[in-house]
Amino acid sequence: MWSVWVKGIAAACVAAQVAFAAGPPPAAGAGTLREGRGDGCGAVLIAPDLALTAAHCATTLRERIDARPGSIRFRTGAYPGHPATEREIVQVVAHPLFLDGQAPIAARLGADIALLRLASPIPETIARPFPVLAEPPGAGAQVMLAAWLGAKGYRAQERRCPVLEAERWLTTLDCPVATGESGSPILAATEEGLGLVGILSARAQQGHKSKVFAVLAAPRVSQLRALMAPKPRP
């Protein structure tokens, strides 16, 4: 299974790597939220001017943006010869079910996702948005977490994550994660390249092993888009 996963990820990246001079690294759209000089949660580009993160990473962003316009930014991934780019975040929509303190914990966990609008689009020559996979991988599949927390040098901390369970709103993974990596993307290889499965939300300890939960992006993105205010006209 491991060799199959490696071949799948390699195949997903080959086309972009062959044309490296004409385009960005495949995972450049996996980035972070930035405030001041520090990195916050992970985030991922799904359109030139839209990114996703975990809702629990975004609950106070609106207030902080209002208090200090331009203070919260999305930063793309950096690679050798391909520096990171930042954009100011101007709109934030956390899923309302996550914000409902009366909702069951399981329901809130399945809605731990937020949509961010950037002040201006990021060109695809810098970072390509990830397509949201309509049919995420099921139990037994191998996916990949791309997180920048603690990354040294120019490469995201990419690691494989077997899928343990796949439900309507959540996927459960066997994957080592660190505090602060919430909001990072879970990716899967497709014939066209890497696609977005979901957003890292939480982890739970079971004896000596831990499992992590990711909110599936496909069922939630359309809901978040409907809640976001229309894009201001230039």
For each residue, the residues with C-beta under 8 A, 3 or more apart:
1: 4 5 140 142 162
2: 5 6 142 160
3: 6 7
4: 1 7 8 142
5: 1 2 8 9 142 160 189
6: 2 3 9 10
7: 3 4 10 11
8: 4 5 11 12 142 189
9: 5 6 12 13 144 189 194
10: 6 7 13 14
11: 7 8 14 189 191
12: 8 9 26 189 190 192 193 194
13: 9 10 16 17 26 193 194
14: 10 11 17 18
15: 18 19 193
16: 13 19 20 23 24 25 26 128 193
17: 13 14 20 25 26
18: 14 15
19: 15 16 22 23
20: 16 17 23 25
21:
22: 19 125
23: 16 19 20 124 125 128
24: 16 28 29 79 82 124 125 126 127 128
25: 16 17 20 28 77 79 82
26: 12 13 16 17 128 193 194
27: 30 77 146 156 158 187 194
28: 24 25 31 76 77 78 79 82 126 127 128
29: 24 44 45 76 77 127 128 129 130
30: 27 42 44 45 77 130 146 147 148 156 184 185 187
31: 28 42 43 44 45 51 74 75 76 77 84 127 148
32: 39 40 41 42 43 74 75 148 149
33: 39 40 41 42 43 53 57 61 72 73 74 75 89 183
34: 37 38 39 40 72 73 74 75 86
35: 38 40 64 71 72 73
36: 71
37: 34
38: 34 35
39: 32 33 34 75 148 149 180
40: 32 33 34 35 57 180
41: 32 33 53 54 57 180 181 182 183 184
42: 30 31 32 33 53 54 147 148 149 181 182 183 184 185 200
43: 31 32 33 51 52 53 57 74 116 183 184
44: 29 30 31 51 52 53 130 183 184 185 196 199
45: 29 30 31 48 50 51 74 76 122 127 128 129 130
46: 50 51 52 129 130 131 132 196 217 221
47: 50 129
48: 45 118 121 122 123 124 129
49: 87 117 118 119 120 121 122 231
50: 45 46 47 115 116 117 118 129
51: 31 43 44 45 46 74 89 115 116 118
52: 43 44 46 113 114 115 116 183 185 196 199 217 221
53: 33 41 42 43 44 57 58 113 114 116 182 183 199
54: 41 42 57 58 112 113 114 182 183 199 200 201 215
55: 58 59 94 95 98 99 111 112 113 114
56: 59 98 112 182 201
57: 33 40 41 43 53 54 61 114 182 183
58: 53 54 55 61 62 92 94 114 116
59: 55 56 94 99
60: 63 64
61: 33 57 58 64 65 72 89 92 114 116
62: 58 65 66 92
63: 60 66 67
64: 35 60 61 67 68 71 72
65: 61 62 68 69 71 72 89 90 92
66: 62 63 69
67: 63 64 71
68: 64 65 71
69: 65 66 88
70: 73 88
71: 35 36 64 65 67 68
72: 33 34 35 61 64 65 88 89
73: 33 34 35 70 86 87 88 89
74: 31 32 33 34 43 45 51 86 87 89 116 118
75: 31 32 33 34 39 84 85 86
76: 28 29 31 45 84 85 86 122 126 127
77: 25 27 28 29 30 31 84 127 146 148 156
78: 28 82 83 84 154
79: 24 25 28 82 154 155
80: 154
81:
82: 24 25 28 78 79 126
83: 78
84: 31 75 76 77 78
85: 75 76 122 126 127
86: 34 73 74 75 76
87: 49 73 74 118 119 120 122
88: 69 70 72 73 118 119
89: 33 51 61 65 72 73 74 92 116 117 118 119
90: 65 117 118 119
91: 116 117 228 229
92: 58 61 62 65 89 114 115 116 117
93: 114 115 116 224 227 228
94: 55 58 59 98 99 113 114
95: 55 98 99 111 112 113 114 220 223 224
96: 99 100 111 227
97: 100 103 107 108 110 111
98: 55 56 94 95 103 108 111 112 113
99: 55 59 94 95 96
100: 96 97 103 108
101:
102:
103: 97 98 100 107 108 111
104: 107 108
105: 108 109
106: 109 110
107: 97 103 104 110 111
108: 97 98 100 103 104 105 111 112
109: 105 106 112 170 201 202 213 215
110: 97 106 107 167 168 169 170 215
111: 55 95 96 97 98 103 107 108 169 215 220
112: 54 55 56 95 98 108 109 199 201 202 215
113: 52 53 54 55 94 95 98 199 201 215 217 220 224
114: 52 53 54 55 57 58 61 92 93 94 95 224
115: 50 51 52 92 93 221 224 225 227 228
116: 43 50 51 52 53 58 61 74 89 91 92 93
117: 49 50 89 90 91 92 228 231
118: 48 49 50 51 74 87 88 89 90 121 122
119: 49 87 88 89 90
120: 49 87
121: 48 49 118
122: 45 48 49 76 85 87 118 126 127
123: 48 126
124: 23 24 48 127 128 129
125: 22 23 24
126: 24 28 76 82 85 122 123
127: 24 28 29 31 45 76 77 85 122 124
128: 16 23 24 26 28 29 45 124
129: 29 45 46 47 48 50 124
130: 29 30 44 45 46 185 187 194 195 196
131: 46 192 195 196
132: 46 195 196 217 218 221
133: 136 137 188 190 195 196 197 217 218
134: 218
135: 218
136: 133 166 171 188 197 198 216 218
137: 133 141 142 143 163 166 171 188 197
138: 141 163 166
139: 163 164 165 166
140: 1 162 163
141: 137 138 162 163 188
142: 1 2 4 5 8 137 160 161 162 163
143: 137 160 161 162 163 171 173 186 187 188 197
144: 9 158 159 160 161 186 187 188 189 194
145: 157 158 159 161 173 175 177 181 184 185 186 187 200
146: 27 30 77 156 157 158 184 185 187
147: 30 42 151 156 157 177 178 181 184 200
148: 30 31 32 39 42 77 151 156 157 184
149: 32 39 42 157 178 180 181 184
150: 157 178
151: 147 148 155 156 157
152:
153:
154: 78 79 80
155: 79 151 158
156: 27 30 77 146 147 148 151
157: 145 146 147 148 149 150 151
158: 27 144 145 146 155
159: 144 145 175 176
160: 2 5 142 143 144 175
161: 142 143 144 145 173 174 175 186 212
162: 1 140 141 142 143 173 174 175
163: 137 138 139 140 141 142 143 166 171 172 173
164: 139 172 173 174 211
165: 139 170 171 172
166: 136 137 138 139 163 171 172
167: 110 170 171 172
168: 110 216 219
169: 110 111 215 216 219 220
170: 109 110 165 167 198 201 213 214 215 216
171: 136 137 143 163 165 166 167 186 197 198 213 214 216
172: 163 164 165 166 167 211 212 213 214
173: 143 145 161 162 163 164 186 211 212 213 214
174: 161 162 164 209 211
175: 145 159 160 161 162 211 212
176: 159 210
177: 145 147 181 200 203 210 212
178: 147 149 150 181
179:
180: 39 40 41 149
181: 41 42 145 147 149 177 178 184 200
182: 41 42 53 54 56 57 200 201 202
183: 33 41 42 43 44 52 53 54 57 199 200
184: 30 41 42 43 44 145 146 147 148 149 181 199 200
185: 30 42 44 52 130 145 146 196 197 198 199 200
186: 143 144 145 161 171 173 196 197 198 199 200 214
187: 27 30 130 143 144 145 146 194 195 196 197
188: 133 136 137 141 143 144 194 195 197
189: 5 8 9 11 12 144 193 194 195
190: 12 133 193 194 195
191: 11
192: 12 131 195
193: 12 13 15 16 26 189 190
194: 9 12 13 26 27 130 144 187 188 189 190
195: 130 131 132 133 187 188 189 190 192
196: 44 46 52 130 131 132 133 185 186 187 217
197: 133 136 137 143 171 185 186 187 188 214 216 217
198: 136 170 171 185 186 214 215 216 217
199: 44 52 53 54 112 113 183 184 185 186 214 215 217
200: 42 54 145 147 177 181 182 183 184 185 186 212 213 214
201: 54 56 109 112 113 170 182 212 213 214 215
202: 109 112 182 212 213
203: 177 210 211 212 213
204: 210 211 212 213
205: 209 210
206: 209 210 211
207:
208:
209: 174 205 206
210: 176 177 203 204 205 206
211: 164 172 173 174 175 203 204 206
212: 161 172 173 175 177 200 201 202 203 204
213: 109 170 171 172 173 200 201 202 203 204
214: 170 171 172 173 186 197 198 199 200 201
215: 54 109 110 111 112 113 169 170 198 199 201 220
216: 136 168 169 170 171 197 198 219 220
217: 46 52 113 132 133 196 197 198 199 220 221
218: 132 133 134 135 136 221
219: 168 169 216 222 223
220: 95 111 113 169 215 216 217 223 224
221: 46 52 115 132 217 218 224 225
222: 219 225 226
223: 95 219 220 226 227
224: 93 95 113 114 115 220 221 227 228
225: 115 221 222 228
226: 222 223
227: 93 96 115 223 224
228: 91 93 115 117 224 225
229: 91
230:
231: 49 117
232:
233:
234:
